[in-house]
Amino acid sequence: MTFAEHLKSLGISGIRVFGDSITAGFNASQPHLAWPALFAAELDALPLYNHAIPGTVLQASLLADGKARADNGVSRFAGALLDAPHRDAILILYGYNDARYTAAPDSMNAKSFRRDYANMLEKLIEAGHAERLAIGSPPHIPDRGFSVGSTGFTGQTRQGFEVYVQTVRELAQNFRIFYAPVYERMKAYGDGALASPDFTHPNDAGHGVICEAFRDAVVPEKPV
């Protein structure tokens, strides 16, 4: 059963999304074409609560300036996702900016990302949200996107970026929660095919593919 089918069978009350600028809907030509709005429409227009903040990372690791990134996901997920008892679906799309940041490799890295993401998932599951929870792999970035970004957010490699994709997939396997193969679905369309002119955010078609990845998400099997 897909994530969307599963949620319909549960009779959820709303949808909460958590992430960065892509989840905030950047570069969708109309608000209703951003992936969270498209997903809400798939579920008969249930209330959508968008807790995305542009420019954030998930982990609270120190950047090159010796400080954690403001509004990182770990620092704010309790207020956004655990603020009160609820029966909302929770969709998390984080890791894109974590993967792009290369200026403090000793602290801001995939290992720290895994640690903080796992701690967050543990808290969400302890609060009873496991059956309504889906996490997506970081959206695909075209090759030209690796040279675009603010200070510290350039210079990543494809191999380095895909470590974060693998990390999210493994977390879904380990915690037995729904996994949306966002990166994998987008990559299948070819390099840059779903990117907007800034080479950083998806175009309308890209937002559509992200929605489809969450709609069709399943609980992955652990590798034998």
BELFENFEN-V415219 format. One record per residue. N is the residue number from 1. RES is the residue in one letter. PHI is phi in whole degrees, -180 to 180 (NA if undefined). OMEGA is omega in whole degrees, -180 to 180 (* if undefined). NEAR is the number of other C-alpha atoms within 8 Angstrom. Layout:
N:RES:PHI:OMEGA:NEAR
N:RES:PHI:OMEGA:NEAR
//
This chain:
1:M:NA:180:5
2:T:-76:-179:9
3:F:-60:-179:13
4:A:-63:178:12
5:E:-62:-180:8
6:H:-62:-179:9
7:L:-64:179:11
8:K:-63:-180:9
9:S:-72:-179:6
10:L:-85:-177:6
11:G:70:-178:6
12:I:-70:-176:9
13:S:-97:-179:10
14:G:-173:-177:11
15:I:-132:176:13
16:R:-113:178:13
17:V:-117:-170:15
18:F:-141:-179:14
19:G:174:-175:17
20:D:-113:-174:15
21:S:-64:179:13
22:I:-66:177:10
23:T:-73:174:15
24:A:-69:176:13
25:G:100:-178:11
26:F:-56:174:10
27:N:70:163:9
28:A:-72:-174:12
29:S:-70:177:7
30:Q:-141:-179:6
31:P:-54:-177:8
32:H:-76:178:6
33:L:-100:174:12
34:A:-72:-170:16
35:W:-60:179:13
36:P:-64:179:12
37:A:-66:177:11
38:L:-63:179:12
39:F:-67:178:12
40:A:-60:178:13
41:A:-65:177:9
42:E:-63:-179:9
43:L:-105:174:9
44:D:61:173:6
45:A:57:174:8
46:L:-64:179:10
47:P:-55:-179:8
48:L:-114:178:12
49:Y:-117:-174:8
50:N:-96:-179:10
51:H:-107:178:10
52:A:-83:175:11
53:I:-130:-180:10
54:P:-58:174:9
55:G:85:-177:7
56:T:-83:169:14
57:V:-119:179:15
58:L:-81:-171:14
59:Q:-79:180:13
60:A:-99:-179:12
61:S:-68:-179:10
62:L:-77:175:12
63:L:-85:-178:12
64:A:-64:179:8
65:D:-85:179:5
66:G:83:180:6
67:K:-123:174:8
68:A:-75:177:9
69:R:-63:178:11
70:A:-59:177:5
71:D:60:178:9
72:N:-64:-174:13
73:G:-61:-178:12
74:V:-63:-177:11
75:S:-76:-173:8
76:R:-126:-175:9
77:F:-67:-179:10
78:A:-63:179:8
79:G:-69:-177:7
80:A:-85:-171:9
81:L:-115:-178:9
82:L:-123:-173:10
83:D:-67:-179:7
84:A:-165:174:4
85:P:-58:-179:5
86:H:-153:178:5
87:R:-119:179:9
88:D:-81:169:10
89:A:-71:179:13
90:I:-124:179:13
91:L:-118:-177:13
92:I:-115:177:11
93:L:-130:-178:13
94:Y:-130:177:14
95:G:119:-178:13
96:Y:-62:180:9
97:N:-75:174:12
98:D:-57:-177:14
99:A:-69:-177:13
100:R:-78:-175:12
101:Y:-81:-175:12
102:T:-126:-170:12
103:A:-84:179:8
104:A:-140:-173:11
105:P:-64:-180:7
106:D:-75:-179:5
107:S:-116:-177:9
108:M:-97:-173:15
109:N:-150:-176:11
110:A:-65:179:11
111:K:-65:179:6
112:S:-69:176:11
113:F:-60:179:13
114:R:-60:-179:11
115:R:-60:-176:8
116:D:-71:178:12
117:Y:-65:-180:11
118:A:-62:179:9
119:N:-63:178:8
120:M:-65:180:10
121:L:-63:178:9
122:E:-58:-179:8
123:K:-68:179:8
124:L:-65:-180:12
125:I:-70:177:9
126:E:-60:-180:7
127:A:-82:175:7
128:G:93:-176:7
129:H:-100:-172:12
130:A:-57:-174:8
131:E:-73:-179:6
132:R:-116:-172:10
133:L:-115:174:12
134:A:-137:176:14
135:I:-121:-179:13
136:G:-113:175:16
137:S:-67:-179:18
138:P:-55:179:12
139:P:-56:180:9
140:H:-66:175:9
141:I:-115:178:11
142:P:-69:-178:11
143:D:-55:-179:8
144:R:-67:-179:7
145:G:-68:-179:11
146:F:-68:179:13
147:S:-104:-179:7
148:V:-114:177:10
149:G:154:178:9
150:S:-75:-175:6
151:T:-54:179:5
152:G:94:-175:9
153:F:-102:175:13
154:T:-135:173:13
155:G:93:178:8
156:Q:-72:175:12
157:T:-108:177:7
158:R:-61:-180:7
159:Q:-62:180:6
160:G:-65:179:9
161:F:-64:-176:11
162:E:-71:172:8
163:V:-62:179:9
164:Y:-71:175:13
165:V:-61:179:12
166:Q:-61:-180:9
167:T:-62:180:10
168:V:-65:178:12
169:R:-61:180:12
170:E:-67:176:8
171:L:-64:177:10
172:A:-63:178:14
173:Q:-64:-175:12
174:N:-68:-178:7
175:F:-93:178:7
176:R:57:177:9
177:I:-122:-177:14
178:F:-66:-178:13
179:Y:-123:176:15
180:A:-100:-178:14
181:P:-80:-175:12
182:V:-61:-179:15
183:Y:-59:-176:11
184:E:-62:179:9
185:R:-64:-178:11
186:M:-69:-179:14
187:K:-61:-178:9
188:A:-63:-180:6
189:Y:-83:180:8
190:G:104:-175:7
191:D:-63:176:9
192:G:83:-175:9
193:A:-65:-177:6
194:L:-111:-178:12
195:A:-97:173:14
196:S:-82:-176:10
197:P:-60:179:4
198:D:-83:179:7
199:F:61:-178:13
200:T:-120:-178:10
201:H:-108:180:11
202:P:-74:171:15
203:N:-85:-179:12
204:D:-58:180:12
205:A:-63:178:8
206:G:-64:176:11
207:H:-61:178:13
208:G:-63:-180:12
209:V:-69:176:12
210:I:-61:177:13
211:C:-58:-179:12
212:E:-63:180:9
213:A:-64:177:13
214:F:-72:179:17
215:R:-58:-175:12
216:D:-94:-177:10
217:A:-59:177:14
218:V:-134:175:11
219:V:-80:-176:10
220:P:-74:175:10
221:E:-77:173:6
222:K:-72:178:6
223:P:-63:-179:3
224:V:-77:*:2
//
